[in-house]
Amino acid sequence: MGRLRSHHVSDEELSLLIDGQLDAEKRRRVEAHLRTCAQCRRAYEDMRATVLLLRQAPRAVPPRAFTLTEADVMRPSRRRSRPLWLRWATGLVALALVLVVALDVFIATAPHEFGPEIVSQAPQATNVLSASPSPAVRGMAPRVAVAPPTPQKEVSVQEKRALAPVVPQEASPPSSPPPTPRYDLFKWLEVGLAGMLGVLILLHLVWRS
Amino acid sequence: MPSPNMRDESELIRAAKQGDVAAFNELVLRYQQQAYNVAYRLLGDADWAADATQDAFLKAYQRLHQLRGSTFRPWLLRIVTNTCYDLLRHRARRPAQSLEATDDDQDPDHLPRWQSDVETPEEAAMRHEIGHAVQEGLLHLPPEYRAVVVLSDVEGLSYEEISRSLGIPVGTVKSRLSRGRARLRDYLRAHHPELLPSSYRH
């Protein structure tokens, strides 16, 4: 049985035979086998009939002409012509904004390293603040002032996390306002970058339409 | 049917590359029947095939600058088959959506119009029956086998042309073609034995 099976013709050989792509020697061997093996002969004849059916299959008629109009070719090419610098600039500004915000949050939540510096600059900060109190800073100050020092330790981890980016609780004593020139710099950087990003996104939209 | 003022293909491609849409449209008219038929056989849905064909011609126009040396037909068919693969993948990811589209459509079978040569109504009916049986079988093949079988046996492309159309080696064309044909044969044996010679002997 094993010996007989090894002589059976593979589907690939049948397929190549149908296409006339077997070399002379292989072809002789396959054809000799087909004469003696009914199973392989049926496999071959059915495969050949399948190929003939495919060749006879009716052709689908296009429901319309697929010719392009000037409008077809203009629309996508305009979309594609959105300049490369715009994409790069948007990417870079977005990245810068993320970095600045990340650094800001990092400094705000890592009080031990930056704490003393912040405290030492505190008087300066009050001056800046009294000159131009920003809404963000005003929002921060009362929360810190209201929070009493002892219950703060009992605040749950989630609450701490939620508060952390906004309020540098442990950094500054509750009595003194936390903002410093460093925060001011971050604030302006963030506002500036967000503004630039907005303009770039607007440009993207203009190019798209 | 070549007419006396029919422009040479390479001339049309050159003109189209310089933005001559009319020249490109001549190429569209030459190949749209084949492109649409390939799309229909790969997708099994007349509407999807029309969308894929239109999309493929638009992509071809936009990417004409990439066509160097190779001839237009296999290059175009590569775009058509890739567009169809994308659609099939998309449909596989969102089966609910495609089902919805099928229900809403006016033509539930999504069948195309068939090209009719001069033949009797009986012959035409027979041919359509064969066409549907074959299409059912094709849709049971994995898409990569389906594409090779369609290009070879429905469209009559050579191994070499299929290799260029699908971006696969000739050896892969041969093995996929044999597996595709064998599976299709087995499908027809199981579902439409009357179409195959082995059934005559029973």
HADDOCK unambig.tbl for C-alpha pairs under 7 A between the chains (distance, minus, plus):
assign (segid A and resid 11 and name CA) (segid B and resid 178 and name CA) 5.79 0.50 0.50
assign (segid A and resid 11 and name CA) (segid B and resid 179 and name CA) 6.91 0.50 0.50
assign (segid A and resid 11 and name CA) (segid B and resid 182 and name CA) 6.44 0.50 0.50
assign (segid A and resid 12 and name CA) (segid B and resid 175 and name CA) 6.19 0.50 0.50
assign (segid A and resid 12 and name CA) (segid B and resid 178 and name CA) 4.80 0.50 0.50
assign (segid A and resid 15 and name CA) (segid B and resid 178 and name CA) 5.16 0.50 0.50
assign (segid A and resid 42 and name CA) (segid B and resid 198 and name CA) 5.93 0.50 0.50
assign (segid A and resid 45 and name CA) (segid B and resid 197 and name CA) 6.80 0.50 0.50
assign (segid A and resid 46 and name CA) (segid B and resid 185 and name CA) 6.31 0.50 0.50
assign (segid A and resid 46 and name CA) (segid B and resid 196 and name CA) 5.69 0.50 0.50
assign (segid A and resid 46 and name CA) (segid B and resid 197 and name CA) 6.16 0.50 0.50
assign (segid A and resid 46 and name CA) (segid B and resid 198 and name CA) 6.44 0.50 0.50
assign (segid A and resid 47 and name CA) (segid B and resid 181 and name CA) 6.50 0.50 0.50
assign (segid A and resid 47 and name CA) (segid B and resid 182 and name CA) 6.48 0.50 0.50
assign (segid A and resid 47 and name CA) (segid B and resid 185 and name CA) 5.62 0.50 0.50
assign (segid A and resid 49 and name CA) (segid B and resid 196 and name CA) 6.16 0.50 0.50
assign (segid A and resid 50 and name CA) (segid B and resid 185 and name CA) 5.80 0.50 0.50
assign (segid A and resid 51 and name CA) (segid B and resid 153 and name CA) 6.12 0.50 0.50
assign (segid A and resid 53 and name CA) (segid B and resid 130 and name CA) 6.89 0.50 0.50
assign (segid A and resid 54 and name CA) (segid B and resid 134 and name CA) 6.62 0.50 0.50
assign (segid A and resid 54 and name CA) (segid B and resid 153 and name CA) 5.72 0.50 0.50
assign (segid A and resid 54 and name CA) (segid B and resid 154 and name CA) 5.35 0.50 0.50
assign (segid A and resid 55 and name CA) (segid B and resid 153 and name CA) 5.58 0.50 0.50
assign (segid A and resid 55 and name CA) (segid B and resid 154 and name CA) 5.03 0.50 0.50
assign (segid A and resid 57 and name CA) (segid B and resid 127 and name CA) 6.55 0.50 0.50
assign (segid A and resid 57 and name CA) (segid B and resid 130 and name CA) 6.32 0.50 0.50
assign (segid A and resid 57 and name CA) (segid B and resid 131 and name CA) 4.66 0.50 0.50
assign (segid A and resid 58 and name CA) (segid B and resid 114 and name CA) 6.06 0.50 0.50
assign (segid A and resid 58 and name CA) (segid B and resid 115 and name CA) 6.31 0.50 0.50
assign (segid A and resid 58 and name CA) (segid B and resid 127 and name CA) 6.41 0.50 0.50
assign (segid A and resid 58 and name CA) (segid B and resid 128 and name CA) 6.58 0.50 0.50
assign (segid A and resid 58 and name CA) (segid B and resid 131 and name CA) 5.82 0.50 0.50
assign (segid A and resid 59 and name CA) (segid B and resid 37 and name CA) 6.20 0.50 0.50
assign (segid A and resid 59 and name CA) (segid B and resid 114 and name CA) 5.62 0.50 0.50
assign (segid A and resid 59 and name CA) (segid B and resid 115 and name CA) 5.36 0.50 0.50
assign (segid A and resid 60 and name CA) (segid B and resid 37 and name CA) 5.24 0.50 0.50
assign (segid A and resid 60 and name CA) (segid B and resid 112 and name CA) 5.73 0.50 0.50
assign (segid A and resid 60 and name CA) (segid B and resid 113 and name CA) 5.79 0.50 0.50
assign (segid A and resid 60 and name CA) (segid B and resid 114 and name CA) 4.65 0.50 0.50
assign (segid A and resid 60 and name CA) (segid B and resid 115 and name CA) 5.99 0.50 0.50
assign (segid A and resid 61 and name CA) (segid B and resid 33 and name CA) 6.50 0.50 0.50
assign (segid A and resid 61 and name CA) (segid B and resid 112 and name CA) 6.68 0.50 0.50
assign (segid A and resid 61 and name CA) (segid B and resid 113 and name CA) 5.39 0.50 0.50
assign (segid A and resid 61 and name CA) (segid B and resid 114 and name CA) 5.45 0.50 0.50
assign (segid A and resid 61 and name CA) (segid B and resid 115 and name CA) 5.54 0.50 0.50
assign (segid A and resid 62 and name CA) (segid B and resid 33 and name CA) 6.06 0.50 0.50
assign (segid A and resid 62 and name CA) (segid B and resid 36 and name CA) 5.99 0.50 0.50
assign (segid A and resid 66 and name CA) (segid B and resid 28 and name CA) 6.64 0.50 0.50
assign (segid A and resid 66 and name CA) (segid B and resid 32 and name CA) 6.78 0.50 0.50
assign (segid A and resid 66 and name CA) (segid B and resid 54 and name CA) 5.59 0.50 0.50
assign (segid A and resid 67 and name CA) (segid B and resid 25 and name CA) 5.09 0.50 0.50
assign (segid A and resid 67 and name CA) (segid B and resid 28 and name CA) 5.91 0.50 0.50
assign (segid A and resid 68 and name CA) (segid B and resid 25 and name CA) 6.44 0.50 0.50
assign (segid A and resid 70 and name CA) (segid B and resid 21 and name CA) 6.96 0.50 0.50
